[in-house]
Amino acid sequence: MESSGTHHQGHHSTNTAPTKSTLQDDQDLRAEVIEGIQEIIDELKQADDQIAGYALDHVHSDEIILTHTPSLTVQKFLLKAATKRKFTVIHAETAANDQHPVGTAMKPQRTFEQDDEMSSERFHKALTIAGLTVVPVPFSAVFAVMSRVNKVVLHTHAVLADGSLVSAAGAKLIAEVASMHRTPVVVLSGLYKLSPVYPFDTEALIEFGNPSQSSAYENGNLIGKIDVENPIFDFVPPDLVELYITNLGGHDPSFLYRLFADHYRSEDIYLMKSEES
């Protein structure tokens, strides 16, 4: 009986009711989490407008600007510049993916309004209404028109720790051609797209989409004889980028490490490594 009483007493000691202090701590933590989530939501909503706020500092009258992916971020940037500047926009279209926003081949349930990408028609229409001259050209004509271009403006899906970026397929070729012609490449990116990952394996960053967008099944004589690849993304090294414009302003690729230090703690960066060890 004595041992039973001891066991009974110990049982009650391990199931004590939460104290008032513990409940208050839980409420404070919940409030901090909700506040942090709201800050992220606000940043996502405001990033494009904040980036567009720097447009007049980087776009000048009578310039010819070449862009690639029909992006909402790029569109807002150019529309803001169009309020006080008159310039020409050359849009290099890649037929395989520009007809459908990047990634929709694998996620058909997503709509244009939910994505940063949009259709080429919507991209052109808003710029034309704003009074800009928009010239769509096939992607194969990039090298021919680059000698007339004053600036290249690119959209990105992720900015990596060394200043490189992952962007829509074709971005690397455009950046390489721009480098040959000494044409500056400006990349627009919200801070939420910064990734502390180093691109040790660049091929692992490239995602491939539906090959039927490049070669339809009607080409029956080719089926079984060739492999058709339709890359969705390109890896662009940092030496091909002149300037990054984020919602905090312009940044040289070599100084992006300061942004990473401000937004990522070392514990966050090496979290997976410590768990694996």
C-alpha positions as CSV (number, residue, x, y, z in Angstrom):
1,M,0.0,0.0,0.0
2,E,2.8,2.3,0.8
3,S,4.4,1.8,-2.6
4,S,1.1,2.3,-4.2
5,G,0.6,5.6,-2.4
6,T,4.0,6.8,-3.5
7,H,3.2,5.9,-7.1
8,H,-0.1,7.6,-6.9
9,Q,1.5,10.8,-5.5
10,G,4.1,10.8,-8.3
11,H,1.5,10.4,-10.9
12,H,-0.3,13.6,-9.8
13,S,3.0,15.6,-9.9
14,T,3.6,14.9,-13.6
15,N,0.2,16.1,-14.7
16,T,0.0,19.6,-13.1
17,A,-2.3,22.1,-14.7
18,P,-0.6,24.8,-16.8
19,T,0.2,27.9,-14.8
20,K,-1.0,31.4,-15.6
21,S,2.6,32.3,-16.6
22,T,2.8,29.4,-19.1
23,L,-0.5,30.4,-20.7
24,Q,0.7,34.0,-21.1
25,D,3.9,32.8,-22.7
26,D,1.9,30.7,-25.2
27,Q,-0.3,33.7,-26.0
28,D,2.8,35.9,-26.5
29,L,4.4,33.4,-28.8
30,R,1.2,33.0,-30.8
31,A,1.0,36.8,-31.2
32,E,4.6,37.0,-32.4
33,V,4.1,34.2,-35.0
34,I,0.9,35.9,-36.3
35,E,2.8,39.2,-36.5
36,G,5.7,37.6,-38.4
37,I,3.3,35.9,-40.9
38,Q,1.6,39.2,-41.5
39,E,4.9,40.9,-42.1
40,I,5.7,38.3,-44.8
41,I,2.3,38.7,-46.4
42,D,2.8,42.5,-46.5
43,E,6.2,42.2,-48.0
44,L,4.9,39.9,-50.8
45,K,2.1,42.4,-51.6
46,Q,4.4,45.5,-51.6
47,A,7.6,44.1,-53.1
48,D,6.7,44.8,-56.8
49,D,5.5,48.4,-56.1
50,Q,8.7,49.1,-54.0
51,I,10.9,47.8,-56.8
52,A,9.0,49.9,-59.3
53,G,9.7,52.9,-57.1
54,Y,13.3,52.8,-58.3
55,A,12.5,52.7,-62.0
56,L,13.0,56.4,-62.7
57,D,16.6,56.1,-61.3
58,H,17.5,53.5,-63.9
59,V,15.4,54.1,-67.0
60,H,16.0,57.1,-69.1
61,S,14.2,58.7,-72.0
62,D,14.7,57.3,-75.5
63,E,16.3,54.2,-74.3
64,I,15.7,50.8,-75.8
65,I,15.1,48.1,-73.1
66,L,15.0,44.4,-73.8
67,T,13.2,42.1,-71.5
68,H,12.4,38.4,-71.6
69,T,9.7,36.7,-69.4
70,P,6.4,38.6,-69.3
71,S,6.5,39.3,-65.6
72,L,4.3,41.4,-63.4
73,T,7.4,42.7,-61.6
74,V,9.0,43.8,-64.8
75,Q,5.7,45.2,-66.1
76,K,5.2,47.4,-63.0
77,F,8.8,48.6,-63.2
78,L,8.4,49.7,-66.8
79,L,5.0,51.2,-66.2
80,K,6.4,53.3,-63.4
81,A,9.2,54.5,-65.6
82,A,6.7,55.3,-68.3
83,T,5.0,57.9,-66.1
84,K,7.8,60.3,-66.9
85,R,9.9,58.6,-69.6
86,K,9.3,57.6,-73.2
87,F,11.3,54.6,-74.3
88,T,11.0,51.4,-76.4
89,V,10.6,47.9,-75.0
90,I,11.8,44.9,-77.0
91,H,10.2,41.7,-75.7
92,A,12.1,38.5,-76.7
93,E,9.6,35.7,-76.8
94,T,10.4,32.1,-76.4
95,A,7.6,30.3,-78.1
96,A,7.7,27.1,-76.0
97,N,7.0,28.8,-72.7
98,D,5.8,32.3,-73.3
99,Q,2.4,31.1,-74.4
100,H,1.9,29.6,-70.9
101,P,3.4,31.1,-67.8
102,V,6.5,29.3,-66.5
103,G,5.5,26.3,-64.5
104,T,1.9,26.1,-65.5
105,A,2.6,22.9,-67.6
106,M,3.0,21.1,-64.3
107,K,0.5,23.2,-62.3
108,P,-2.5,23.9,-64.5
109,Q,-4.7,24.8,-61.6
110,R,-2.7,28.1,-61.0
111,T,-4.0,31.2,-62.8
112,F,-2.3,34.2,-64.2
113,E,-3.5,36.4,-61.3
114,Q,-1.7,34.0,-58.8
115,D,1.6,34.0,-60.6
116,D,4.2,36.7,-61.2
117,E,4.3,35.6,-64.8
118,M,1.5,36.6,-67.2
119,S,0.6,36.1,-70.9
120,S,2.5,38.1,-73.5
121,E,-0.7,39.7,-74.6
122,R,-1.5,41.1,-71.1
123,F,2.2,42.2,-70.7
124,H,2.2,44.1,-74.0
125,K,-1.3,45.6,-73.6
126,A,-0.6,47.5,-70.4
127,L,2.7,48.9,-71.7
128,T,1.1,50.0,-75.0
129,I,-1.8,51.8,-73.1
130,A,0.9,53.6,-71.1
131,G,2.3,55.1,-74.3
132,L,5.3,52.8,-74.8
133,T,6.4,51.3,-78.0
134,V,6.5,47.5,-77.6
135,V,8.3,45.4,-80.2
136,P,7.9,41.6,-79.8
137,V,10.8,39.7,-81.5
138,P,11.5,36.0,-81.7
139,F,14.1,34.7,-79.3
140,S,16.3,33.9,-82.3
141,A,16.6,37.6,-83.0
142,V,18.2,38.6,-79.7
143,F,21.7,38.7,-81.1
144,A,20.6,40.8,-84.0
145,V,18.9,43.5,-82.0
146,M,21.2,43.6,-79.0
147,S,23.5,46.2,-80.6
148,R,20.7,48.7,-80.4
149,V,19.7,47.9,-76.8
150,N,20.7,50.2,-74.0
151,K,19.7,47.9,-71.1
152,V,18.4,44.4,-70.4
153,V,15.8,44.0,-67.6
154,L,15.3,40.4,-66.4
155,H,12.9,38.8,-64.0
156,T,14.2,36.0,-61.6
157,H,12.8,33.1,-59.7
158,A,15.6,32.9,-57.1
159,V,18.8,34.8,-56.3
160,L,21.5,32.5,-54.9
161,A,24.2,33.2,-52.3
162,D,27.0,33.9,-54.8
163,G,25.0,36.5,-56.7
164,S,23.9,34.1,-59.4
165,L,20.3,33.6,-60.3
166,V,17.7,31.1,-61.5
167,S,15.5,32.6,-64.2
168,A,13.3,31.5,-67.1
169,A,14.9,29.5,-69.8
170,G,16.7,31.8,-72.3
171,A,17.9,34.3,-69.7
172,K,21.4,33.0,-69.7
173,L,21.8,33.4,-73.5
174,I,20.4,36.9,-73.3
175,A,22.8,37.8,-70.5
176,E,25.7,36.3,-72.5
177,V,24.8,38.3,-75.6
178,A,24.4,41.4,-73.6
179,S,27.9,40.9,-72.1
180,M,29.4,40.6,-75.6
181,H,27.8,43.9,-76.5
182,R,28.7,45.6,-73.2
183,T,25.0,46.1,-72.5
184,P,24.2,46.2,-68.7
185,V,21.9,43.5,-67.3
186,V,19.5,44.6,-64.5
187,V,17.7,41.9,-62.5
188,L,14.5,42.7,-60.6
189,S,14.0,40.6,-57.4
190,G,12.1,40.9,-54.2
191,L,14.0,40.1,-51.0
192,Y,11.9,37.1,-50.4
193,K,13.6,35.5,-53.5
194,L,17.0,35.5,-51.8
195,S,18.2,32.0,-51.2
196,P,21.3,31.2,-49.1
197,V,22.0,28.2,-51.3
198,Y,25.4,28.0,-53.1
199,P,25.1,26.6,-56.7
200,F,27.6,23.7,-56.3
201,D,25.5,21.6,-58.7
202,T,24.0,24.0,-61.3
203,E,22.4,21.2,-63.3
204,A,20.2,20.3,-60.3
205,L,18.7,23.8,-60.4
206,I,17.4,23.3,-64.0
207,E,13.8,22.0,-64.2
208,F,12.4,20.5,-67.4
209,G,8.8,20.9,-68.5
210,N,6.5,19.3,-71.0
211,P,8.5,18.6,-74.2
212,S,5.3,18.7,-76.3
213,Q,5.4,22.5,-76.1
214,S,8.5,22.3,-78.2
215,S,7.8,19.3,-80.4
216,A,4.2,18.1,-80.9
217,Y,3.3,14.5,-81.2
218,E,2.1,15.2,-84.8
219,N,5.8,15.0,-85.7
220,G,5.5,11.2,-85.7
221,N,8.6,10.6,-87.7
222,L,10.7,12.1,-84.9
223,I,9.2,10.0,-82.1
224,G,11.7,7.5,-80.8
225,K,14.6,9.0,-82.8
226,I,15.4,12.1,-80.8
227,D,15.2,13.3,-77.2
228,V,13.4,16.6,-76.8
229,E,14.1,18.7,-73.7
230,N,12.2,21.8,-72.7
231,P,14.0,23.5,-69.8
232,I,11.9,25.8,-67.7
233,F,14.8,27.5,-65.9
234,D,18.3,28.8,-66.7
235,F,21.2,29.3,-64.3
236,V,22.8,32.8,-64.9
237,P,26.3,33.3,-63.2
238,P,26.9,36.5,-61.3
239,D,29.5,37.9,-63.7
240,L,26.8,38.4,-66.3
241,V,24.7,40.7,-64.0
242,E,25.4,44.4,-63.7
243,L,22.9,45.3,-61.0
244,Y,20.2,43.8,-58.8
245,I,17.2,46.0,-57.9
246,T,15.3,44.8,-54.8
247,N,12.7,46.5,-52.7
248,L,15.6,48.1,-50.8
249,G,17.2,49.6,-53.9
250,G,20.1,48.7,-56.2
251,H,22.8,46.3,-55.2
252,D,26.0,45.1,-56.9
253,P,26.1,41.2,-57.1
254,S,29.3,41.2,-55.1
255,F,27.6,42.9,-52.2
256,L,24.6,40.7,-52.0
257,Y,26.2,38.8,-49.1
258,R,25.3,41.8,-46.9
259,L,21.6,41.2,-47.7
260,F,22.0,37.5,-46.9
261,A,23.6,38.4,-43.6
262,D,20.8,40.7,-42.7
263,H,18.0,38.3,-43.6
264,Y,19.5,34.9,-42.7
265,R,21.1,33.7,-39.5
266,S,23.9,31.1,-39.7
267,E,21.6,28.8,-37.7
268,D,19.0,29.0,-40.4
269,I,21.5,28.4,-43.2
270,Y,23.1,25.3,-41.7
271,L,20.0,23.9,-40.1
272,M,19.7,21.0,-42.4
273,K,23.4,20.1,-42.1
274,S,23.2,20.0,-38.3
275,E,20.1,17.8,-38.4
276,E,21.8,15.4,-40.8
277,S,24.9,15.2,-38.6
